[in-house]
C-alpha cells in the first residue's frame, strides 16, 4: 500500500493542545452508525445496490456560470480528477462506492490529493475514499483550527487531517454541523431491524417446513421379530431406495411388511403477510419490490430520481464545490454539478416524442438524437449537424427529386 503511505505522508498529528470540538448547541454529540449487520439482509443490500447503480450513472462536471449560462470547464485539474478519480477507479466506481459508504455510515470522507505550485496554486491529482474503522473525532487547536482524526486498519494507525482538507459528504444531518447521522435516525432504524428480523424468521420457518415435508411420509411396519434385523434392514433400504428414485411413487413390499401413511397439514405464512413485511422493510430504503424486478414506469423512475438520487447529487456537488473552490472562484460561478441522463428515465415512446418536437428548433445534433436512442455517433463528424426540420440540416434544405431518386442541396 505504498500509494496510501505517500498520500498520508506528512499528515502527522499537530503538536498543539487539542480540545474535542462540541456542537454549538452545547453538548458533545455521539454517533452510532446503523451497523453493517443490515447488509446481511438481501432486501437492504439489493435496495442499496439499486440506488448505487442509478447514482453511478451521473456525470460530474466542473461548471462555470457566465452571464447566466453554464459552460463546462474541461482543462482544470478538478475537471480531470472528476473524470479519472484515481489509479484504481473509474468515475462510476468512485460514485457507486461513495454512495454505498454514505448509505451505511451516514458519512463519506473523501481525501483529494494535491500538490502546490510555486505560485501557491493547488493542482489536484486524485480523490480517495477513506474507510476508517470507527466514527472520526473532531478537534480544534488553540488557534481555533479544526482537525479530524481517523483510525485505520492494515496497518493500525491514527491519522489526523485539517478538517478543511477532507470532503465530508453527509447524510441525515440532525443536531451536529460537522458529521451526518445522529441518535434520532439511529433510533428510527429500530423498526427496520424489527421488520428484517420478522422476515428472517419467516424465511427460516418456511425452510424448516420444507425439511419436514421431505422427511417421514409414513411408517413401514415389518412383520418380523426384532431379532430378524437383516430382513427388516433389507426391506427398509429397498423402500427408501424406491422413494429416492421416484419410481412411480409406489414402493414394492413383500407380504411381511405394511405401510401406514402419515398425513401432515403444514401451515405456512400466506403471501400477503410476507409481502407486507417486505414492503415495511423497503419503506426504509426507498425502493419497492417492483423496482427491483425492473417493473418501473417512467413516473416511478422520475419519482425515484427526484426523491433519492437528485438530493444526493446536489449534496455531493455542493460538498465538492465548497472544498475545491475559494469564495473568489465561487463568485465567478465555479461549481461542481452532477448531471443525470434523464433520457434514461423515459420510455422509448416519450423519447421519440421529444425528438419530433425538438427537431424544428435545432436544439440537438444528429449524434445527440442517436445517443437518446442508444445508437453510436456517426463517423467523420457527420453527426455534428443540427436538424432544423425534417428536410433541413443547418440551413441546407434537402429536397427529394422524383427523377431517379436523387437529392440536391439548395443554400
Buried (B, 14 or more C-beta within 10 A) or exposed (E): EEEBEEBBEEBEEEEEEBEEBBBEEEEEBEBEBBEEEBBEBEBBBBBBBBBBEBBBBBBBBBBBEEEEEEEEEEEBBBBBBBEBBBEEBEBBBBBBBBBBBBBBBBBBBBBBBBEEEEEEEBEBBBBBBBEBEEBBBBBBBEEEEBBBBBBBEEEEEEBBBEBEBBBBBBBBBBEBEBBBBBEEBBEEBEEBBEBBEBBBEBBEEEEEBEEEEEEEEEEBEBEBEEEEEEBBEEBEEBBEEBBEEEEEEEBEBEEEBEEEEEEEEEEEBEEEEBEEBBEBBBEBBBBBBEBBEEEBEEEBBBBBBEEBBBEBBEBBBBBBBBBBBEEEBEEEBBBBBBBBEEBEBBEEEEBEEBBEEBBEEBBBBBBBBBBBEEEEBBEEEEBEBBBBEEEBBEEEEBEEEEEEEEEEEEE
